[in-house]
Amino acid sequence: MMSGAERDVQVETGVREHLQAGETFRAAVWASRADGRTVVGMTRAEMSPWRFRRPAAEKRGVNGAPRSLAVGLDEHLRTVNDPRVLALTDQRLLVLSQRTGLFRRPSSSDQALRLRWECPRTKLASATEKAGRLRLDFTDGSSVTLLTPTAEVQPFLTAAANA
């Protein structure tokens, strides 16, 4: 099992594989969807087969129009069982996932992380954190709230504030 520092180095190396010429890595943090669920689990309404006939309710933690940056980012996030890497460079905000194979193990020549989503760094208006929830506000007026490890989010916040 890898230590936290070894895993951080592995993540940074995986992110660097996706950088463009002249782009500088600033910070990365593991992130997952903040869906607002409680430890109780699913409700009867959520288990009902009729739930697919009702219009989908607004996702918790996402505020914005259907084609906004926050909604686009949220489409590529998963729950805490399958977290994504949220990386910040001097030019872009990236969402990457671990590359897995159903029928084969990824070879060492495969990239460790797969790029899922990106937007220009200038479109990120602010990043704030409270109790393990990272809030990203975008210049189009949309925002998204993500779950992040509280101990690891500070370098990301610092990089977001300084860029």
FENWO-V100910 format. One record per residue. N is the residue number from 1. SS is DSSP state (H for helix, E for strand, C for the rest). D_FIRST is the distance of its C-alpha to the first C-alpha in whole Angstrom. Layout:
n & ss & d_first
N & SS & D_FIRST
N & SS & D_FIRST
//
This chain:
n & ss & d_first
1 & C & 0
2 & C & 4
3 & C & 7
4 & H & 10
5 & H & 12
6 & H & 10
7 & H & 10
8 & H & 13
9 & H & 14
10 & H & 13
11 & H & 15
12 & H & 18
13 & H & 18
14 & H & 18
15 & H & 21
16 & H & 23
17 & C & 23
18 & C & 25
19 & C & 28
20 & C & 31
21 & C & 33
22 & C & 34
23 & C & 31
24 & C & 29
25 & E & 26
26 & E & 26
27 & E & 23
28 & E & 21
29 & E & 19
30 & E & 18
31 & E & 20
32 & E & 22
33 & E & 25
34 & C & 27
35 & C & 29
36 & C & 30
37 & C & 30
38 & C & 30
39 & C & 28
40 & C & 31
41 & C & 30
42 & C & 32
43 & C & 36
44 & H & 38
45 & H & 40
46 & H & 36
47 & H & 36
48 & C & 40
49 & H & 40
50 & H & 43
51 & H & 41
52 & H & 41
53 & H & 44
54 & C & 44
55 & C & 43
56 & C & 40
57 & C & 40
58 & C & 39
59 & C & 35
60 & C & 34
61 & C & 32
62 & E & 34
63 & E & 38
64 & C & 40
65 & C & 42
66 & C & 40
67 & C & 40
68 & C & 39
69 & H & 36
70 & H & 34
71 & H & 35
72 & H & 33
73 & H & 30
74 & H & 30
75 & C & 30
76 & C & 27
77 & C & 25
78 & C & 23
79 & C & 22
80 & H & 19
81 & H & 17
82 & H & 18
83 & C & 18
84 & E & 19
85 & E & 19
86 & E & 22
87 & E & 23
88 & E & 26
89 & E & 28
90 & C & 32
91 & C & 33
92 & E & 31
93 & E & 29
94 & E & 26
95 & E & 24
96 & E & 22
97 & E & 19
98 & E & 16
99 & C & 18
100 & C & 18
101 & C & 20
102 & C & 22
103 & C & 23
104 & C & 21
105 & C & 18
106 & C & 18
107 & C & 19
108 & C & 18
109 & C & 21
110 & C & 21
111 & C & 20
112 & C & 17
113 & E & 19
114 & E & 22
115 & E & 25
116 & E & 26
117 & E & 29
118 & E & 30
119 & E & 33
120 & E & 35
121 & H & 34
122 & H & 37
123 & H & 37
124 & E & 35
125 & E & 37
126 & E & 35
127 & E & 31
128 & E & 31
129 & E & 29
130 & E & 29
131 & C & 27
132 & C & 24
133 & E & 27
134 & E & 27
135 & E & 31
136 & E & 31
137 & E & 35
138 & E & 37
139 & C & 40
140 & C & 41
141 & C & 41
142 & C & 38
143 & E & 35
144 & E & 32
145 & E & 30
146 & E & 26
147 & E & 23
148 & E & 21
149 & C & 19
150 & H & 21
151 & H & 20
152 & H & 19
153 & C & 22
154 & H & 24
155 & H & 24
156 & H & 25
157 & H & 28
158 & H & 29
159 & H & 29
160 & H & 31
161 & H & 33
162 & H & 34
163 & C & 34
//
